[in-house]
Amino acid sequence: MKISDHKPVSSLFIIDVKVINQALYRKVYEEEIRRLDRMENEWLPTMTLSQHTLEFGTVKFQQAVIRSVEIENTGQTPCHFEFIGKLGETQFCKPWLTISKPKGYVLPGDKQDIEFEIYVNKSTSPSLNNREDRIEDILILHLCKINPWEGRIDKSSMLNVPKELWRILDHLYHNARYQPDLFQQPGLHEEMKLIQENLDTQLPTVGNPLPGSNHSVAEALLIFLEALPEPVIPFNFYPACMEVYNDFERCRALLRSIPVHHLNVFNYLISFLQELPKHEANGLDLHLI
């Protein structure tokens, strides 16, 4: 403070102060909670089974009996399934039963056949003959959604991928699987700008396609991957990849060592790319992919 010879001055200020309208705030909050609940319900993993009980008839010693069940993803999101053990048990089925696909991915609208084989041999027959065991079992099929916002995919959580990547792949899966020359024709510059704006400003919702042609969306995917700060397979893993590229088991072990978010994106991309060669109309094969 400095001494001043000026006389005291008084003033009157008129100011605007922002305050929260509690009634309106509560109304908007409740509306958002309901909207998020609806969105969450739309993303619940949903599978249907062609049958829930399998009858194997007469099972004879060292003679396999096989039955199959078709599972269909009737939900809106890619789904991971896995047979898990019952409480207190380490194995998900009894030793005389073999399941062809104990775990896997199913994309929306797709189906998969799972085979169940009963084979009684010298290792499993004693407990059956002594009535310590019976040829019956209850299996638990665990479903896990592949969610673009949270978690990673394993027995207890979900897959984490960028929402932009999910929206692009979701659009291509639903609209471009039968598109001729997919990934072989360039997109249009104006459409690319619209796609980028949509990805930046719109919330992901079920059944909300991206603007532009399928070729433009496909090119947007390539540009998105090229623009990542680090590629899906990180740079420092390149030397190791070159050493193990011709050994499947070593490749799989190497993938398990890359950062989780990179592995999630890799798995999500591969699950999509595996679908494309199934549709001859798009002209894609494994060599082109």
Secondary structure, 3 states (H helix, E strand, C coil): CCCCCCCCCCCCCCCCCCCCCHHHHHHHHHHHHHHHHHHHHHCCCCEEECCCCCCCCCCCCCCCEEEEEEEEECCCCCEEEEEECCCCCCCCCCCCEEECCCEEEECCCCEEEEEEEECCCCCCHHHHHCCCCCCCCCCEEEEEECCCCCCCCCCCCCCCCCHHHHHHHHHHHHHCCCCCCCCCCCCCHHHHHHHHHHHHHCCCCCCCCCCCCHHHHHHHHHHHHHCCCCCCCCHHHHHHHHHHCCCHHHHHHHHCCCCHHHHHHHHHHHHHHCCHHHCHHHCCCCCCC
